[in-house]
Amino acid sequence: MSQYWSKLVHSLTPYVPGEQPKINNLIKLNTNENPYGPSPKVIAALQKEAADTLRLYPDPNSDALKQAVAKYHGLNSNQVFVGNGSDEVLAHVFNALLKHDKPVLFPDITYSFYPVYCGLYEIEFETVPLNDTFEIKVDDYSKANGGIIFPNPNAPTGRLVALADIERLLKHNTDSVVVIDEAYVDFGGESAVRLVNQYPQLLVTHTLSKGRSLAGLRVGYAVGHPDLIDALHRVKDSFNSYPLDRFAQAGAIAAMEDQAYFENCCQRVIETRRVVVEAMQRLGFEVLPSGANFIFARHPNHDAAHLSGLLREQKIIVRHFKKPARINQFLRITIGTDLECQALTSALESMIKS
Ligand SMILES: *Cc1c(COP(=O)(O)O)cnc(C)c1O
């Protein structure tokens, strides 16, 4: 603390990202990265970009990348906004579209960055409890609001909301923006992107960090009605004109264009998830149904913090949330390679049997 801090800085409670340990040979199942590297075409595009042209600013509008995203989704590029990771896109979304007189609504158990953005931009929010089986029930959001946001599948539960439910929500909620954060949609969810032409209040955000194996490149995007996209551009150009550097733009274009590689990685993760869920259930874990590249699981007889500590001793890192109390007996485990997941389940087996 310092007398030089602004009042706002004193009031902030920043987000704490999952640990990025500086130790080698860890089995890192704590931050939902893809276990497979990016497409070789992405690497080639990045190598090509390491050139004299780095003395020049990048395209401030990322036009070629927007076109690649638009093409992938069958939209126009004026329906696309890109940013430095979807976290940055979401920050602009809160500032540009969710700051109104009524509170923004999101689940009580969800991506913990949402309340942080509300703190930064001084936005009032109200949380809506998940039901007993940790599901988002869209009918619980039928109340006055300044906007609605949730991830689908939700984090850290992995549970999916059906597209028909999202459409019902959009039919009822026409006076404020509905944001669906599809960070994990590539692992088996139904994307709401196909609804954006019908619902001008719908904004869908995606990231290249998970499905496209590019957490290190920092690229995310939003798609929606051109008026919503325009608002995001107005905020972005009042903040940083060049959020995506030359590498990020070139790498992201190559990633969006290599659909076969991306689909194959996601399929492998989905198949490994099926195997891990079965193995964990055999060990007595309750595993929530997951549409994501992680699972959320608890054991009736073993404390989650204790298990997480024992795993760490074996160099296996998973995520344990101490708060809120309702989820403090769960572990969130990223789906790694088959070998990593075998190491996980055999470590858990010896802990549970001893
Ligand atoms: C990972 C994640 C993001 C952020 O992704 P980046 O593009 O890496 O910033 C956004 N929302 C949810 C729910 C996530 O889990």
The ligand as a MOL file (V3000), in Angstrom:
LIG
                    3D

  0  0  0     0  0            999 V3000
M  V30 BEGIN CTAB
M  V30 COUNTS 15 15 0 0 0
M  V30 BEGIN ATOM
M  V30 1 C -9.1250 -19.7970 -20.0100 0
M  V30 2 C -10.3720 -19.0220 -19.9400 0
M  V30 3 C -10.4860 -17.7570 -20.5280 0
M  V30 4 C -9.2910 -16.9550 -20.9730 0
M  V30 5 O -8.6080 -17.3860 -22.0110 0
M  V30 6 P -7.3950 -16.5340 -22.5840 0
M  V30 7 O -7.7720 -16.3790 -24.0100 0
M  V30 8 O -6.2100 -17.4080 -22.3770 0
M  V30 9 O -7.2910 -15.2240 -21.8890 0
M  V30 10 C -11.7110 -17.1370 -20.5440 0
M  V30 11 N -12.7840 -17.7030 -19.9730 0
M  V30 12 C -12.7080 -18.8910 -19.3590 0
M  V30 13 C -13.9260 -19.4650 -18.7320 0
M  V30 14 C -11.4970 -19.5750 -19.3140 0
M  V30 15 O -11.4040 -20.7200 -18.6520 0
M  V30 END ATOM
M  V30 BEGIN BOND
M  V30 1 1 1 2
M  V30 2 1 2 3
M  V30 3 2 2 14
M  V30 4 1 3 4
M  V30 5 2 3 10
M  V30 6 1 4 5
M  V30 7 1 5 6
M  V30 8 2 6 7
M  V30 9 1 6 8
M  V30 10 1 6 9
M  V30 11 1 10 11
M  V30 12 2 11 12
M  V30 13 1 12 13
M  V30 14 1 12 14
M  V30 15 1 14 15
M  V30 END BOND
M  V30 END CTAB
M  END
